[in-house]
Amino acid sequence: MRALTAVVGFALLWVAVGGELTTSAFVLGLAAGGVVVAVLGVRADRLPPLSRAWPWLAFVALYLWEVMRSNLRLAILILSSTDRMRAAVLAVPIEGDSDFELVVLSNFVTFTPGSMALDVSDDRSVLYLHVISHEAPERLREPLTRLADRIARLTR
């Protein structure tokens, strides 16, 4: 049953990403999902329960909200006086993140307008970001640390 859920979920994702809500697009998504499930050897007993998907869906909703807010803030910042802009490199402390957690956090930051992940320290304790803000860059550090903690809770 979980493998079927994975195939249907893949088909819905296929339709959402493709932006084309047609029967043929959904059937093609089902076929592609079936191939992915078969090739990757997805077994029903190895798939996480659907209840683990809800926190990720909430995270995706939060991400989309943050992208919209960032777009609006950046547009206002650009259209207003440019002397309010403060570009900076910001060091955000992170704790023991796995490669997957670092990729999710870095992509979240990079795909949010006005910020970009630059590097991770050698000891993996600091993520360096380039930010454009009208606020003091230090004020951005705490929300990003909370975001890293939220990603860690999702992936562990």
C-alpha beads as a LAMMPS data file, in Angstrom:
LAMMPS data file: protein, C-alpha beads

156 atoms
155 bonds

1 atom types
1 bond types

-500.0 500.0 xlo xhi
-500.0 500.0 ylo yhi
-500.0 500.0 zlo zhi

Masses

1 110.0

Atoms # bond

1 1 1 0.000 0.000 0.000
2 1 1 2.850 2.416 0.788
3 1 1 4.493 1.715 -2.572
4 1 1 1.221 2.639 -4.278
5 1 1 1.089 5.802 -2.168
6 1 1 4.634 6.617 -3.304
7 1 1 3.669 6.142 -6.970
8 1 1 0.555 8.313 -6.643
9 1 1 2.526 10.932 -4.698
10 1 1 5.151 10.974 -7.426
11 1 1 2.410 11.404 -10.050
12 1 1 0.930 14.346 -8.145
13 1 1 4.375 15.886 -7.824
14 1 1 4.922 15.311 -11.548
15 1 1 1.689 17.159 -12.378
16 1 1 2.459 19.995 -9.923
17 1 1 5.977 20.556 -11.224
18 1 1 4.907 20.210 -14.847
19 1 1 2.116 22.734 -14.337
20 1 1 -0.176 20.773 -16.620
21 1 1 -3.261 19.266 -14.996
22 1 1 -4.321 16.743 -17.617
23 1 1 -5.118 13.051 -17.548
24 1 1 -2.169 12.267 -19.794
25 1 1 0.236 14.171 -17.521
26 1 1 -1.075 12.273 -14.478
27 1 1 -0.807 8.903 -16.256
28 1 1 2.722 9.766 -17.352
29 1 1 3.512 10.692 -13.726
30 1 1 2.096 7.346 -12.568
31 1 1 4.270 5.527 -15.108
32 1 1 7.376 7.475 -14.110
33 1 1 6.580 6.898 -10.422
34 1 1 6.171 3.187 -11.054
35 1 1 9.555 3.057 -12.779
36 1 1 11.211 4.987 -9.934
37 1 1 9.643 2.709 -7.310
38 1 1 10.661 -0.411 -9.269
39 1 1 14.215 0.738 -10.060
40 1 1 14.937 1.952 -6.542
41 1 1 13.514 -1.228 -5.088
42 1 1 11.058 0.596 -2.881
43 1 1 9.463 -1.858 -0.526
44 1 1 6.380 -1.094 1.517
45 1 1 8.090 -1.990 4.786
46 1 1 10.931 0.488 4.129
47 1 1 8.801 3.528 3.326
48 1 1 8.086 5.941 6.160
49 1 1 4.479 6.230 7.257
50 1 1 2.387 9.016 5.757
51 1 1 2.364 10.762 9.145
52 1 1 6.052 11.631 8.558
53 1 1 5.058 13.530 5.411
54 1 1 2.965 16.155 7.237
55 1 1 5.916 17.904 8.927
56 1 1 7.645 18.083 5.538
57 1 1 4.521 19.524 3.915
58 1 1 4.388 22.152 6.678
59 1 1 8.058 22.904 6.024
60 1 1 7.403 23.311 2.275
61 1 1 4.504 25.656 3.081
62 1 1 6.803 27.660 5.376
63 1 1 9.416 27.780 2.620
64 1 1 6.930 29.066 0.028
65 1 1 5.725 31.687 2.520
66 1 1 9.305 32.811 3.192
67 1 1 10.056 33.066 -0.544
68 1 1 7.000 35.274 -1.068
69 1 1 7.905 37.459 1.932
70 1 1 11.517 37.747 0.786
71 1 1 10.454 38.703 -2.726
72 1 1 8.227 41.435 -1.361
73 1 1 10.873 42.735 1.075
74 1 1 13.559 42.721 -1.616
75 1 1 11.299 44.524 -4.101
76 1 1 10.492 47.195 -1.524
77 1 1 14.161 47.512 -0.642
78 1 1 15.199 47.896 -4.287
79 1 1 12.428 50.368 -5.119
80 1 1 13.132 52.467 -2.045
81 1 1 16.329 54.285 -1.299
82 1 1 19.365 52.147 -2.106
83 1 1 21.302 53.649 0.796
84 1 1 19.184 51.444 3.098
85 1 1 20.703 48.277 1.604
86 1 1 23.293 46.501 3.676
87 1 1 25.081 43.646 1.988
88 1 1 27.105 41.467 4.313
89 1 1 28.622 38.056 4.785
90 1 1 26.926 36.470 7.766
91 1 1 28.281 33.543 9.806
92 1 1 25.449 31.352 11.120
93 1 1 26.349 28.746 13.739
94 1 1 25.067 25.262 12.957
95 1 1 25.461 22.127 15.022
96 1 1 26.466 18.694 13.723
97 1 1 24.371 18.828 10.604
98 1 1 24.469 15.914 8.180
99 1 1 25.217 16.485 4.509
100 1 1 21.492 16.264 3.745
101 1 1 20.618 18.859 6.387
102 1 1 23.316 21.200 5.078
103 1 1 22.022 20.842 1.514
104 1 1 18.422 21.536 2.568
105 1 1 19.457 24.563 4.649
106 1 1 21.791 25.914 1.953
107 1 1 19.147 25.523 -0.744
108 1 1 16.502 27.111 1.456
109 1 1 18.752 30.115 1.983
110 1 1 19.986 30.344 -1.620
111 1 1 16.515 30.083 -3.164
112 1 1 15.222 32.802 -0.863
113 1 1 15.662 36.176 -2.599
114 1 1 18.289 38.432 -1.085
115 1 1 20.465 35.694 0.375
116 1 1 22.921 33.086 -0.803
117 1 1 24.862 30.296 0.886
118 1 1 28.577 30.746 0.287
119 1 1 30.503 28.162 2.277
120 1 1 30.599 25.857 5.281
121 1 1 33.491 25.972 7.724
122 1 1 35.914 23.051 7.731
123 1 1 34.619 21.850 11.092
124 1 1 31.004 22.155 9.796
125 1 1 30.001 24.440 12.658
126 1 1 29.395 27.642 10.663
127 1 1 27.458 28.351 7.467
128 1 1 28.557 31.524 5.673
129 1 1 25.851 33.469 3.841
130 1 1 25.728 36.578 1.687
131 1 1 22.688 38.658 2.613
132 1 1 21.133 41.883 1.380
133 1 1 18.922 43.482 3.963
134 1 1 17.723 46.762 5.342
135 1 1 18.112 45.290 8.814
136 1 1 21.332 44.767 10.657
137 1 1 22.638 41.423 9.377
138 1 1 23.045 40.201 12.958
139 1 1 19.255 40.215 13.353
140 1 1 19.033 37.561 10.625
141 1 1 21.266 35.110 12.474
142 1 1 18.674 33.942 15.041
143 1 1 15.894 33.056 12.541
144 1 1 18.412 31.132 10.426
145 1 1 19.620 29.225 13.482
146 1 1 15.988 28.334 14.287
147 1 1 15.538 27.182 10.681
148 1 1 18.601 24.925 10.953
149 1 1 17.148 23.443 14.153
150 1 1 13.798 22.823 12.443
151 1 1 15.484 21.049 9.536
152 1 1 17.454 18.929 12.004
153 1 1 14.214 17.897 13.763
154 1 1 12.669 16.944 10.417
155 1 1 15.550 14.784 9.291
156 1 1 16.354 12.952 12.511

Bonds

1 1 1 2
2 1 2 3
3 1 3 4
4 1 4 5
5 1 5 6
6 1 6 7
7 1 7 8
8 1 8 9
9 1 9 10
10 1 10 11
11 1 11 12
12 1 12 13
13 1 13 14
14 1 14 15
15 1 15 16
16 1 16 17
17 1 17 18
18 1 18 19
19 1 19 20
20 1 20 21
21 1 21 22
22 1 22 23
23 1 23 24
24 1 24 25
25 1 25 26
26 1 26 27
27 1 27 28
28 1 28 29
29 1 29 30
30 1 30 31
31 1 31 32
32 1 32 33
33 1 33 34
34 1 34 35
35 1 35 36
36 1 36 37
37 1 37 38
38 1 38 39
39 1 39 40
40 1 40 41
41 1 41 42
42 1 42 43
43 1 43 44
44 1 44 45
45 1 45 46
46 1 46 47
47 1 47 48
48 1 48 49
49 1 49 50
50 1 50 51
51 1 51 52
52 1 52 53
53 1 53 54
54 1 54 55
55 1 55 56
56 1 56 57
57 1 57 58
58 1 58 59
59 1 59 60
60 1 60 61
61 1 61 62
62 1 62 63
63 1 63 64
64 1 64 65
65 1 65 66
66 1 66 67
67 1 67 68
68 1 68 69
69 1 69 70
70 1 70 71
71 1 71 72
72 1 72 73
73 1 73 74
74 1 74 75
75 1 75 76
76 1 76 77
77 1 77 78
78 1 78 79
79 1 79 80
80 1 80 81
81 1 81 82
82 1 82 83
83 1 83 84
84 1 84 85
85 1 85 86
86 1 86 87
87 1 87 88
88 1 88 89
89 1 89 90
90 1 90 91
91 1 91 92
92 1 92 93
93 1 93 94
94 1 94 95
95 1 95 96
96 1 96 97
97 1 97 98
98 1 98 99
99 1 99 100
100 1 100 101
101 1 101 102
102 1 102 103
103 1 103 104
104 1 104 105
105 1 105 106
106 1 106 107
107 1 107 108
108 1 108 109
109 1 109 110
110 1 110 111
111 1 111 112
112 1 112 113
113 1 113 114
114 1 114 115
115 1 115 116
116 1 116 117
117 1 117 118
118 1 118 119
119 1 119 120
120 1 120 121
121 1 121 122
122 1 122 123
123 1 123 124
124 1 124 125
125 1 125 126
126 1 126 127
127 1 127 128
128 1 128 129
129 1 129 130
130 1 130 131
131 1 131 132
132 1 132 133
133 1 133 134
134 1 134 135
135 1 135 136
136 1 136 137
137 1 137 138
138 1 138 139
139 1 139 140
140 1 140 141
141 1 141 142
142 1 142 143
143 1 143 144
144 1 144 145
145 1 145 146
146 1 146 147
147 1 147 148
148 1 148 149
149 1 149 150
150 1 150 151
151 1 151 152
152 1 152 153
153 1 153 154
154 1 154 155
155 1 155 156
